[in-house]
Amino acid sequence: MKAVLFDLDNTLIDFMRMKKISCEAAISAMVDGGLELDKDEAYKLLFDLYGVHGIEHQQIFQKFLEKATGKVDYRVLSKGITAYRRMQAGYLEPYPRVRSTLIELKKKGLALGIVSDAPRMRAWLRLAEMGLTDFFDFVVTLEDTGHEKPSVLPFKAAMKQLNLTAEEILFVGDNPERDIKGAQKLGIKTALAKYGQLFPDKNIKADFELKNISELLKIV
């Protein structure tokens, strides 16, 4: 094993904790700003829209207001976005033992990289906000290939950066359908981040399962 590749959100970053808290703050701010909707109903509608358009959708609050009220009230929208961003900055953090595990992996001489479906700037900003940027030799994002996982193209782009074969790489991710399936298509060994998994899939089996990211040290 010469390299370990990671998914970013829900593998290194406790992304959904941040997302839920930030969205709760945004809903409260929009209701306080004049949105006539029950907070619980609004929260459910927002996450229903995330389910349709993707958790990274850039215009989600505009779509939410259009769905909820039939129009975009920019006074209400601005309050929601401001509250979301303020809360996001305070709650974006890595999972326990991420930093110490990355330190030990680097000590072992392993190359480390990221393969993420997040936009390039968002991926780098998240790493920088958590002080993790210098651990990684490269980051492959959606802009690099134009394809999301489980397409093999993001994984091939990472292999090209590493100049390694599939047998020399381990990929760690939380989503069986996107992360594990995509890596396995190329013969890359996989580890499922059970601690961050949101979407179970009994039909896709990783080579390893991690209850804590530090268990990687036993594998490599």
C-alpha positions in Angstrom: 0.0 0.0 0.0 1.6 3.3 -1.2 -1.3 5.7 -1.1 -4.6 6.4 0.6 -7.4 8.4 -1.1 -10.3 9.9 0.8 -13.7 11.2 0.1 -14.2 14.5 1.9 -17.7 15.1 3.2 -18.9 12.6 5.9 -15.5 10.8 5.6 -13.1 13.4 6.9 -15.6 16.2 7.7 -18.7 15.8 9.9 -20.5 17.5 7.1 -24.1 16.6 7.8 -23.9 17.8 11.4 -22.8 21.2 10.1 -25.4 21.1 7.4 -28.3 20.4 9.7 -27.3 23.0 12.3 -26.7 25.6 9.6 -30.0 24.9 7.9 -31.9 25.1 11.2 -30.3 28.6 11.7 -31.2 29.6 8.2 -34.9 28.5 8.6 -35.2 30.4 11.9 -33.7 33.5 10.3 -36.1 33.4 7.3 -39.1 32.9 9.6 -38.0 35.8 11.8 -37.5 37.8 8.6 -41.1 37.3 7.5 -41.4 33.8 6.0 -44.9 32.5 7.0 -44.2 28.9 7.4 -43.9 26.5 10.4 -40.2 25.9 11.1 -40.5 22.1 11.2 -42.4 22.1 7.9 -39.9 24.5 6.3 -36.9 22.3 7.4 -38.5 19.2 5.9 -39.2 21.0 2.7 -35.7 22.3 2.5 -34.2 18.8 2.9 -36.7 17.3 0.4 -35.3 19.8 -2.1 -31.7 18.8 -1.2 -32.8 15.2 -2.0 -33.9 16.3 -5.4 -31.2 18.8 -6.4 -28.2 17.5 -4.4 -26.7 18.5 -1.0 -24.3 21.0 -2.6 -26.9 22.8 -4.8 -25.9 26.5 -5.0 -29.4 27.9 -5.4 -31.2 25.8 -2.9 -32.6 28.6 -0.7 -34.0 30.3 -3.8 -35.7 27.1 -4.9 -36.9 26.7 -1.3 -38.6 30.1 -1.3 -40.0 29.6 -4.8 -41.5 26.3 -3.6 -42.8 27.6 -0.3 -44.1 31.0 -1.4 -44.1 31.1 -5.2 -41.4 33.8 -5.3 -38.0 34.8 -4.0 -38.1 37.5 -1.4 -34.6 38.8 -1.3 -35.0 40.3 2.2 -35.9 36.9 3.5 -33.3 35.1 1.3 -30.4 37.3 2.5 -31.3 36.7 6.2 -31.3 32.9 5.6 -28.0 32.8 3.7 -26.3 35.1 6.3 -27.4 32.9 9.2 -26.4 29.7 7.3 -22.9 31.0 6.6 -22.4 32.3 10.1 -23.3 29.0 11.6 -21.4 26.9 9.0 -18.1 28.6 9.9 -18.5 27.6 13.5 -19.5 24.0 13.1 -17.3 22.7 10.2 -14.9 20.3 11.8 -13.2 17.0 11.2 -14.4 13.7 12.8 -12.5 12.6 15.9 -9.0 11.3 15.3 -8.8 12.6 11.7 -5.8 14.8 12.3 -3.8 12.3 14.4 -4.5 9.5 11.8 -3.4 11.7 8.9 -0.2 12.5 10.8 0.6 8.8 11.3 -0.2 8.0 7.7 2.2 10.6 6.6 4.9 9.3 8.9 4.5 5.9 7.2 5.4 7.6 3.9 2.0 7.2 2.3 0.8 9.6 -0.3 -2.6 11.1 0.5 -5.2 12.5 -1.8 -8.9 13.6 -1.9 -11.5 12.5 -4.5 -14.6 14.6 -4.0 -17.8 15.5 -5.9 -17.7 18.9 -4.2 -16.8 22.0 -6.3 -13.1 22.7 -6.3 -13.1 26.0 -4.3 -15.5 24.5 -1.6 -13.3 21.4 -1.2 -10.1 23.5 -0.7 -11.9 26.0 1.6 -13.2 23.2 3.8 -9.7 21.7 4.1 -8.2 25.1 4.9 -10.9 25.9 7.5 -10.0 22.7 9.4 -6.2 23.1 9.0 -5.9 19.9 6.9 -4.7 21.3 3.6 -1.0 20.4 4.0 -1.7 16.7 4.6 -2.8 16.1 1.0 -0.7 16.0 -2.1 -3.7 16.8 -4.4 -7.5 17.1 -4.5 -9.6 15.8 -7.4 -12.9 17.6 -7.7 -15.9 17.7 -10.0 -14.2 20.4 -12.2 -11.3 18.1 -12.9 -13.2 15.5 -14.8 -16.8 16.8 -15.2 -18.0 13.4 -13.7 -19.2 12.5 -10.3 -18.5 9.2 -8.5 -19.2 6.3 -9.2 -17.7 7.2 -12.6 -14.2 5.8 -12.8 -12.9 9.1 -14.2 -12.3 10.8 -10.9 -10.4 7.7 -9.6 -8.4 7.5 -12.8 -7.5 11.2 -12.4 -6.2 10.4 -8.9 -4.2 7.4 -10.1 -2.6 9.6 -12.7 -1.6 12.1 -10.0 -0.1 9.3 -7.9 1.5 7.3 -10.8 0.5 4.1 -9.0 -1.5 1.0 -9.9 -4.9 0.2 -8.4 -3.4 -2.5 -6.2 -1.2 0.1 -4.4 -4.1 2.3 -3.4 -6.8 2.3 -0.7 -9.9 4.4 -1.0 -11.9 5.5 2.0 -15.5 6.8 1.6 -18.9 6.8 3.3 -21.2 6.1 0.4 -21.3 2.5 -0.9 -23.0 3.4 -4.2 -20.7 6.4 -5.1 -17.4 5.8 -3.3 -17.0 2.1 -2.8 -18.6 1.0 -6.1 -16.6 3.6 -8.1 -13.3 2.6 -6.7 -14.0 -1.1 -7.0 -14.6 -0.8 -10.7 -10.8 -0.1 -11.1 -9.7 -2.8 -8.6 -8.9 -0.3 -5.9 -9.1 -1.6 -2.3 -11.8 0.1 -0.3 -12.7 1.0 3.3 -16.2 2.1 4.2 -16.4 4.9 6.7 -19.3 3.5 8.8 -19.0 6.4 11.2 -20.2 8.8 8.5 -22.4 6.6 6.4 -25.8 8.0 5.5 -26.9 5.7 2.7 -26.8 2.0 3.6 -26.4 -0.5 0.7 -26.2 -4.2 1.6 -25.4 -5.1 -2.0 -22.1 -3.3 -2.1 -19.4 -4.6 0.2 -16.1 -2.8 0.9 -12.9 -4.7 1.7 -12.8 -3.1 5.1 -15.2 -1.2 7.4 -14.2 1.6 9.8 -16.0 2.4 13.0 -13.4 5.1 13.6 -10.9 6.6 11.1 -8.0 5.6 13.3 -8.7 1.9 12.4 -7.0 2.8 9.1 -3.6 2.5 10.8 -4.2 -1.2 11.4 -5.0 -1.8 7.7 -2.1 0.0 6.1 
